[in-house]
Amino acid sequence: MRNIRLIARLDIKGPNLMQGYLGDAAKTAEVMHDGWYVSGDIAQIDKDGFIQITGLLSRFSKIGGEMVPHINIEEAIQAFVEGEDEEEIRAVVSAVPDAKKGERLVVLHTRLAKSPSEVCNHLSGLGLPNLWIPSPDSFLEVDVIPLLGTGKLDLKGLGDLAKKHFT
């Protein structure tokens, strides 16, 4: 038997599922489709049938018709520029609209010991597809990476910063 790994958007249906957002039909219509709740998560099912959430649909960009996962690029950059504090987030990938390809990857980062060109060359050397490699002019140094009170990335704040600077 072949070892098959299924990765897909996680939609949920069942008796415990909410009926929608109270008094907000528009928001309900965004996340409820034919009785299914569209979670916005990307998940995989292992050989034993366990579901593991592996990412967020909002952490992908559609570039030239292909889905590009931000987390893979971030992990490669983080490993390359990692400082003394391995837990510190040094670089985050976001996207801005692009007239030719749909979206353009951008990297928001704190001060790095490597130049954007060195980072791009490193990503290329890892064998990442060209669509996954931001251009050296798509890097923006910020004082701090925007985080929520929970310590998670402030995705809206990141997107706003990226759009403000790159569009």
C-alpha positions as CSV (number, residue, x, y, z in Angstrom):
1,M,0.0,0.0,0.0
2,R,1.3,3.5,-0.9
3,N,1.9,6.1,1.8
4,I,-0.6,8.9,0.8
5,R,-0.7,12.2,2.6
6,L,-3.8,14.2,2.2
7,I,-3.6,18.0,2.7
8,A,-6.7,20.1,2.3
9,R,-8.7,23.0,3.6
10,L,-10.5,21.9,6.8
11,D,-14.3,22.3,6.6
12,I,-16.4,21.1,9.5
13,K,-20.0,19.7,9.7
14,G,-21.8,18.2,12.7
15,P,-24.5,18.6,15.3
16,N,-22.4,20.8,17.6
17,L,-21.7,23.3,14.8
18,M,-22.8,26.9,15.2
19,Q,-25.6,28.1,13.0
20,G,-23.8,31.4,12.2
21,Y,-22.9,34.8,13.6
22,L,-25.8,36.3,15.6
23,G,-27.2,39.3,13.6
24,D,-24.4,39.2,11.0
25,A,-25.7,37.4,7.8
26,A,-22.8,38.7,5.7
27,K,-20.2,37.2,8.0
28,T,-22.2,34.0,8.3
29,A,-22.3,33.7,4.5
30,E,-18.5,34.0,4.4
31,V,-17.9,31.0,6.6
32,M,-21.0,28.8,6.2
33,H,-21.4,26.8,2.9
34,D,-24.1,24.3,2.5
35,G,-24.1,23.5,6.3
36,W,-20.3,23.3,6.4
37,Y,-18.1,25.7,8.5
38,V,-15.1,26.8,6.4
39,S,-12.5,27.1,9.1
40,G,-9.7,28.7,7.1
41,D,-7.3,26.1,8.3
42,I,-5.1,23.8,6.2
43,A,-4.9,20.3,7.6
44,Q,-3.5,16.9,6.8
45,I,-4.8,13.4,7.8
46,D,-2.2,10.9,8.8
47,K,-2.3,7.1,8.1
48,D,-4.1,6.6,11.4
49,G,-6.9,9.1,10.5
50,F,-5.7,11.8,12.9
51,I,-6.1,15.4,11.7
52,Q,-3.2,17.8,12.1
53,I,-3.7,21.5,11.4
54,T,-0.7,22.6,9.4
55,G,-1.4,26.2,8.5
56,L,-3.9,28.9,7.7
57,L,-5.4,29.5,4.2
58,S,-4.7,33.2,4.9
59,R,-0.9,32.3,5.2
60,F,-0.8,31.4,1.5
61,S,-0.5,33.6,-1.5
62,K,-1.8,32.9,-5.0
63,I,1.0,33.8,-7.4
64,G,0.7,33.1,-11.1
65,G,-2.1,30.6,-10.3
66,E,0.0,28.6,-7.7
67,M,-0.5,28.5,-3.9
68,V,2.6,29.6,-2.1
69,P,2.9,28.8,1.7
70,H,4.3,31.7,3.7
71,I,5.4,29.4,6.6
72,N,7.9,27.4,4.5
73,I,9.6,30.6,3.3
74,E,9.6,32.0,6.9
75,E,11.2,28.9,8.3
76,A,13.9,28.8,5.7
77,I,14.7,32.5,6.3
78,Q,14.5,32.1,10.1
79,A,17.0,29.2,10.1
80,F,19.4,31.3,7.9
81,V,19.3,34.5,10.0
82,E,18.7,33.0,13.4
83,G,20.5,34.9,16.2
84,E,21.2,34.0,19.8
85,D,17.5,33.9,20.7
86,E,16.2,31.0,18.5
87,E,12.6,31.8,19.6
88,E,12.7,35.4,18.4
89,I,10.7,35.9,15.2
90,R,13.2,37.7,12.8
91,A,11.3,37.6,9.5
92,V,7.7,37.2,8.4
93,V,6.3,36.8,4.9
94,S,3.2,38.7,3.8
95,A,1.8,39.6,0.4
96,V,0.6,42.6,-1.5
97,P,-1.4,42.8,-4.7
98,D,0.5,42.6,-7.9
99,A,-1.0,43.5,-11.3
100,K,0.9,40.8,-13.2
101,K,1.0,37.8,-10.9
102,G,-2.0,38.4,-8.6
103,E,0.2,38.8,-5.4
104,R,3.7,39.6,-4.6
105,L,5.6,38.2,-1.6
106,V,7.2,40.6,0.8
107,V,9.3,40.0,3.9
108,L,9.0,42.2,7.0
109,H,12.0,41.7,9.3
110,T,13.9,43.1,12.2
111,R,17.6,44.0,11.8
112,L,19.4,41.1,10.1
113,A,23.1,40.3,9.8
114,K,22.4,39.1,6.2
115,S,21.4,41.3,3.3
116,P,18.1,40.7,1.3
117,S,20.3,39.5,-1.6
118,E,22.0,37.0,0.6
119,V,18.7,35.7,1.9
120,C,17.3,35.4,-1.6
121,N,20.4,33.5,-2.8
122,H,20.1,31.2,0.2
123,L,16.5,30.4,-0.6
124,S,17.4,29.7,-4.2
125,G,20.3,27.5,-3.0
126,L,17.8,25.4,-1.0
127,G,16.0,24.6,-4.2
128,L,12.8,26.5,-3.4
129,P,10.7,27.3,-6.5
130,N,11.3,30.7,-8.0
131,L,7.7,31.7,-7.1
132,W,8.6,31.2,-3.5
133,I,11.5,33.5,-3.5
134,P,10.8,37.2,-2.8
135,S,12.9,39.7,-4.7
136,P,15.6,41.6,-2.8
137,D,13.5,44.9,-3.1
138,S,10.6,43.2,-1.3
139,F,12.2,43.3,2.1
140,L,11.2,45.9,4.8
141,E,13.1,46.3,8.0
142,V,10.8,47.1,11.0
143,D,11.6,47.8,14.6
144,V,9.4,44.9,15.9
145,I,7.3,42.2,14.3
146,P,3.7,43.0,15.0
147,L,2.2,40.5,17.5
148,L,-1.1,40.1,19.2
149,G,-1.5,40.0,23.0
150,T,-1.5,36.2,22.8
151,G,2.0,36.3,21.2
152,K,0.7,35.2,17.8
153,L,1.5,37.1,14.7
154,D,-0.8,40.1,14.0
155,L,-1.6,39.1,10.5
156,K,-3.8,42.1,9.8
157,G,-1.1,44.5,11.2
158,L,1.5,42.7,9.0
159,G,-0.7,43.0,5.9
160,D,-1.4,46.7,6.7
161,L,2.3,47.5,7.1
162,A,3.2,45.6,3.9
163,K,0.4,47.4,1.8
164,K,1.4,50.8,3.2
165,H,5.0,50.4,2.2
166,F,4.8,48.3,-1.0
167,T,1.6,49.6,-2.8
